[in-house]
Amino acid sequence: LHRLIRRQRQMCIRDRPDTDQELYFGRKELQEDLKRIIERSFILGNPIKLVITGIFGSGKTHTLYHLKYILEKEYDSKVVLTEIGDVTKKTMFSTLHNNILDILGLDEISSLLRRFQQIEAQKNPEKNLDANDLLKDILKSENISIAFATLTLYGQHKNVAWKWLKGGNLSNQELAQIGITSNLTESSDMVKILTFIAELYNLVKNQKLVIMIDEAEKLNDVKEQEAIANWSNANRLLADQSNDSLSFIYAIAGRGEIDELPEMFSRREFVDRIGSDNNIRLTTLNTDEISEFLDDLLNTIVDKEKAINSLANETIKEEDIKRYYPFTEESYRFFIDDVLSRIRTFTPRLLVKILNTLAFEGFKSEKRFFDIELIQDAHFV
């Protein structure tokens, strides 16, 4: 174990959901349920609408990244994964809206709009509609249609229109430059902008736009009723059947009880629309899931052939090396039983932390595998 670790120049299992997103350990049933939800969404042509809850370390962020991996690799979706940033008691939905548009980018949306205009012109060559007329028929909003139409142009006006679409505070002079009457403040208009962008991705690129929002528990710090109402209205519209284009997934730390969620997620208007089937709770790992998680993890990070060659002179059987290394069969069974008997709330993050502690202790003592003595002496609880 000592030589293998030194050869790899690290002895730490790193929690990196962004780089390990194709991996999903210990929750096969949940993984299949999530895959079915995605598959059903694409077959029926409906957006994905999910809320994922779980205590700290239960795997919410990794679940988001794993879903991102599936959606991009298997379904060629456009996925925006972001998180709720710094929040005050007055934070509005515009903060998230601005962040999403920043990630998508002005050039991308402008390109989609020009391509959309070309597609519509080819379908109706006799109409000869300009971008504003075309968008006004679709969006039913003068200001929003003007802003999107301006993105198909070039020059400074396009940047001003983009600032407006992101919810920026424009001066009267800037508003007059692009012919818009007031700043964008209503969350309902922001949802209209986001859902239209989702429609553009579908029409132009045949892609589903999926917005993933991590760390939404921070919205508990939003206290002012005006701000809560602003978020609640946006969430209601996103969850409503009228939103048939934009997919969204919120991840919220907590036990998943409705009355413990931030108010904009616990209001009946959102809860009833999202539905219980789309409220996914990541529970702590049970006995079978712990063994499954550990087996999957070790099979991924351990080079079995190197381990067999390194331990050729040991008494441990080759099949046990393949199955249990860096444990022996005996220490593996002891480890599972010992952990289960002493830890009541078990999460993937905690298991990784324990394995890192064992690796550190094994490194210090120059042991070639985790034996029962090492597990007994390690202080990981």
N, C-alpha and C positions, 0 to 999 in steps of 0.2 A: 504493500500500500504506500509506504514511504517513497520508494523509488518511482512508482507510477505517478504519484502526486508531484514529485520533484520534476519529473519529465514533462508534465503538463504545465509546470510553473504556476499552478494555482491549486488551492484545495477547497475552493468555495463554489457551491452550487448557486449560481446567480439567478435572481428573480427578474427576468427580462421578458415581459410579455410581448414587447415589440419585436424582438428577434426570435422568440420561440412560439410565435402565434399559431403555427401549424400543429403544435402539440396540445393535447388536452387529456389530462390524467385523472383517473379515479372516479369519473362521473359519466360512465358510458351511457346510462339511461337518460340522463339530462342532455348529453350531447346529441343523442338520437332524437329527443323531443325537440331540441332547437333546430336540428336539421329538417325535421318534418314541418316546423313552422315556416322556415324559409322556403322549402319546396312548395308548400301549399300556397304561399304568397305569390310565387312566380307562376304557378299553374293557373291560379284564379285571377291573376293580374291585380291583386290588392297590395297596398303598402304594408310593410312590417311595422307593427306598433307594439313595443315591449317596454316593460319596466323590470329591471333586474335589481333585486335587493339581497343583502347579505352582510354579515358582520365584517369588521375589519379583518383582512387576510383570507377571506373565504373564496377569493378568485374572481371578483367582479370585473376588474380591469383585464385580467387574462381572458375571461369569457368574451369581453368585447373584442379584444384583438383576435381571438379565435374565430368569432363570427365574421369579423372583417376579412380574415384570411379566406374563409369559405365563400363569402359573397364576392370577393374579387377574383379568386381563382376558379371557382366553379360556375359563377353566374355573371362574371364580367360587370360587376356593379361599380358605381362611383360611391365610395365610402369616405365620409368626413368624420374623423374621430377627434373629438376635442374634449375639454373638461371645463367645468365651472371654475372661473378664476376667483380673484378677490371679490368678496361680496360685502356690501354694507346693508343697513336696514332699508335703504331706498333703491337698491339695485333693481333695474327693470329688465324685461326680456330683451331689450335692445342690445344689452351687453353680449348675450349669446348670439343674437342675430348678426351683429357686427363681426364677431369672431368667425362665424360660419362663412360669411361672404368673403372675409379676408383670406380664408383657406382656399376657397374656390377660385378667387382671383378675378380681377377685371378682364384680363385678356381672354380667359377661358369663357366667361359669360358673353363677352362681346362676340367671340367666334361662334358660339352656339346661336346667338341671335341672328347673325348674318346668314348662317347656314339655314336656320329656320325660315328666314325671309325668302331665301332662294327656293326652298322646298315648297312654300306656299305659292310663290310666283309661278312655279312649274305646274302646280295643281290648278291654278286659276289665272292663266295668262291674260285673259280678257279683262280682269278687274283692275290690274295695274295699281294696286294699293301700296301706299308708302308704309314704312314701318309703324308709324304712329297710328294710322287708321287700322292697320291689321291688328295691332296689339290692343287698341281701344275696344274692338269687338270682343276680344278674348277676356281682357282683364276687368272691364267695366269700371275702370278708374282712370280719370284723366291724368292725374299726377303720376301714377305708377306707369301708365303706358308711355307718357312723355319721357320719363326717366329711362326706361328700357330702350325706347326708340333712339334716344340720344347716344346710347352705348354703341350703336351701329355706325356712328359717325367718327370723325377723327378730330383731334385737337383738344383744347382745354375744357370745352363743354362736356366732353365724355367723362373726364375726371370729376367734374362737379356733380354730374348725374350719379356717378358711382358713389360719391360721398353721401349723396342724399339717400340712395338705396340702402346704404349701410346704416342709416339712422343718424348721420352726422348733423350737427347744428349749422345750417347754412345761413349766411347773412342775407339780408333783403336783396342786395346786389347779386349775389350768387343765384338766389331763387329766380330773379328776373332774367338772368343770363340763359337759363334753360327753360323758362316759361312755366315754372311750377309755383303754385300759389301759397304753399305752406310746408313746413318741415314735417318729416315722417316721425310720428310719435305713437300712433296707435299700434298695439301688438297685433291686432287683426290684419292691418295692412302689411305688417312684416311677415305674417304667416302667408298672406296672399303672394308676396314676393317669393318666399321660399318654395311654396307649392308650384308656382309658375316655373321657377328654375328647375324643379324636379320634372315638370312636364317637358321642358326643353331637352333635358337629358334623355328622356324616353323617346321623344319624337325625332331628335337629331342623331343620337348615338345608340338608341335602343338599350339604354342603361337605366337601372333603377338607382335613384339617389337615396342613400341611407345616411342619416345623421346620427352619430353616436355621441352621447354626452355623459362623461364620467364625473364622479364626485358631486353629484347633484344634491347630496345631503348638505352641502354648504348653503343651500337656499333656505335652510332653517334660520339663517341669520337675517333674512329679509323679514322685517317686522312691520313696516309701514303698510297700512291697508291698501293704499293706492298701488303700491308696488306688487303686493300679493295678488290684487285683482288683475293687474297687468299680466303677470305670469299665468294666473289661472285662466284667463281668457285665451291666451296663446295655447296653453296645453289643451284646453277644451276643443279648440278648433283643430289642433293637430290630431287629437284622438277621434274627432267626429267623422262620421261616414262621408261627409262632404269632402274630406281630404282623401282623395283617391290616387294620389301621386307621390307624396313625400313620406318616406319611411323614417322612423325615429326609434332610438333605443336609449332610455335613460338608465344609468346605474347609480344606485343610492345606497349608501352604507346604513345598515340598521337591520333589525330583525324582520322587517317586512310587515309589521302590524300597521294597519291603515292610520290609526291615530298617532303613530310615532313618525310618520313621514312629514316632510315639509308641507305646509298647508296647501300649496298649489298642486300637490299630488294627492292629497287626502280628501279634497272636496268631491262631493258626490257626482258633480257634473263631469269630472275626469274619471273617477273610479268606474262609474257605470259604463262610460264609453270605451275605456280600455279593456274592461272585462277581466275576470279572474284568470282565464286561460292564458292571458298575456302578461300576467304578473308572476314573474319567475323568481322564486326564492332559492338562494344558494345556502343550503343548510350546512351545518358542520359535518365532517366526514364520519360515517359510521364504520363499524369494524371491517366490513367487506370493502368499502371504498378506500380505507387506509391501506389495506394490503394491495388493492388494485393500483392505487396511486404510487405506492412505493415500488411495485414491480414495474410499472410503466416507466417511472423515472429512472430506475437503475438500468433497465434495458436500453434506455436512450443514452445515458451518460457513460456507461461502462463499456470499454473495449474488451469484449469477452475473450478474444484470441490473445490479446496482450496479457490479460489476467491469467489465462491458462498457462501461457509460456512462463510468466513470472513466478507462478506458484507450482511449477512442475515438480519440485522436490518436496513439496508439502504433502501431508497426509490427506488433505481435503480432496474429495473426489471431483473429477472433471465435470460431471453433471451437476454437482452442487455449486461449483464455481459459476457455471452458466446460469444456474437458477437463482443463486443467493448472493453472489459476490457484490459488495465487499463484506457481507456477512457469511457465516457458516449456516448450515441449516438450523443448528441448535440455537445459535445466537439470534438468527432471524426470528424464530418462534418466540424466544425470550423477549426480544425487542418489541414485537407486536403486542404480546400479552402485558408486558411491563408498561408500555405507553398507554394502552387502553385502561389499565387498572388505576393509573395515576392522573390522567388528563381527561377532564370532562368535556371541554370545548376544544375540539380538534379541527384545525383548518389546514389547507395546503401550505400556507406560509409558515405555520408553526412546524410542520413536518420538515420543510426545507431547512429551517433554523436548527432543528435537532440534528439533522444529518450533517450540517456544517460543523456543529459542535463535536460530533463523533469524529469527523474527518480531522478536525484540529487536534483532538486528543490522540487520535491514531498517529498523526504526523509527529507529535511531540514524543510519543513513546516508541516510535519507529516500528509499529506493528504492521503486519502484512494484511490483516483483515480485522473487522470488528468482532472481537470475541465477547463473551458474557462479562468478563472482568472489566473490559473497557466500557461497556454499556452501564455497568453498575457504578463505575467511578465517575462517569461523565455527569456534569451538573447542567442539565438542560431543562429542568422543570421550574 
